[in-house]
Amino acid sequence: MGQGIVRRIVTLAERLEPDRNAIWDWLFHAQIETLGSRTAMELIFTDQGERVVALLEHALRDEEGASVVTGIQRLPRHDR
């Protein structure tokens, strides 16, 4: 696992959610259903961080709400 992938993921996530605390909570705790119900950090630690990058890039491209607003968070929902 490289520090670079974490930085890339956080940078992309910041474009969806300005609250850094929400980002860290999402990274460590949100089980992302479309990625095997694993957290972003679990995927990063198993060298699958590029899957998280692809999810975030897709959310940024999707103008109809792939970045679903869940409370104050605009990160991709884990139940999508």
Contacts in CASP RR format, 6 or more apart in sequence:
PFRMAT RR
TARGET T0000
AUTHOR 0000-0000-0000
METHOD contacts of the structure
MODEL  1
MGQGIVRRIVTLAERLEPDRNAIWDWLFHAQIETLGSRTAMELIFTDQGE
RVVALLEHALRDEEGASVVTGIQRLPRHDR
1 44 0 8 1.000
1 45 0 8 1.000
1 47 0 8 1.000
5 44 0 8 1.000
5 49 0 8 1.000
5 50 0 8 1.000
5 53 0 8 1.000
6 44 0 8 1.000
8 53 0 8 1.000
9 27 0 8 1.000
9 40 0 8 1.000
9 44 0 8 1.000
9 49 0 8 1.000
9 52 0 8 1.000
9 53 0 8 1.000
9 56 0 8 1.000
10 23 0 8 1.000
10 27 0 8 1.000
12 53 0 8 1.000
12 56 0 8 1.000
12 57 0 8 1.000
12 60 0 8 1.000
13 23 0 8 1.000
13 26 0 8 1.000
13 27 0 8 1.000
13 56 0 8 1.000
13 75 0 8 1.000
14 20 0 8 1.000
14 23 0 8 1.000
15 60 0 8 1.000
16 56 0 8 1.000
16 59 0 8 1.000
16 60 0 8 1.000
16 67 0 8 1.000
16 74 0 8 1.000
16 75 0 8 1.000
16 76 0 8 1.000
17 23 0 8 1.000
17 26 0 8 1.000
17 72 0 8 1.000
17 73 0 8 1.000
17 74 0 8 1.000
17 75 0 8 1.000
19 72 0 8 1.000
19 73 0 8 1.000
22 72 0 8 1.000
22 73 0 8 1.000
22 75 0 8 1.000
23 75 0 8 1.000
26 40 0 8 1.000
26 73 0 8 1.000
26 75 0 8 1.000
27 39 0 8 1.000
27 40 0 8 1.000
27 41 0 8 1.000
28 39 0 8 1.000
28 40 0 8 1.000
28 41 0 8 1.000
29 39 0 8 1.000
30 39 0 8 1.000
30 40 0 8 1.000
30 75 0 8 1.000
30 78 0 8 1.000
31 37 0 8 1.000
31 38 0 8 1.000
31 39 0 8 1.000
31 78 0 8 1.000
32 38 0 8 1.000
32 39 0 8 1.000
32 40 0 8 1.000
32 43 0 8 1.000
32 52 0 8 1.000
32 55 0 8 1.000
32 76 0 8 1.000
32 78 0 8 1.000
33 78 0 8 1.000
33 79 0 8 1.000
33 80 0 8 1.000
34 55 0 8 1.000
34 76 0 8 1.000
34 80 0 8 1.000
35 43 0 8 1.000
35 48 0 8 1.000
35 51 0 8 1.000
35 52 0 8 1.000
35 55 0 8 1.000
37 78 0 8 1.000
40 49 0 8 1.000
40 52 0 8 1.000
43 49 0 8 1.000
43 51 0 8 1.000
43 52 0 8 1.000
44 52 0 8 1.000
55 76 0 8 1.000
56 75 0 8 1.000
56 76 0 8 1.000
58 66 0 8 1.000
58 76 0 8 1.000
59 65 0 8 1.000
59 66 0 8 1.000
59 67 0 8 1.000
59 75 0 8 1.000
59 76 0 8 1.000
60 67 0 8 1.000
66 76 0 8 1.000
66 80 0 8 1.000
67 74 0 8 1.000
67 75 0 8 1.000
67 76 0 8 1.000
68 74 0 8 1.000
68 76 0 8 1.000
68 77 0 8 1.000
68 80 0 8 1.000
70 77 0 8 1.000
END
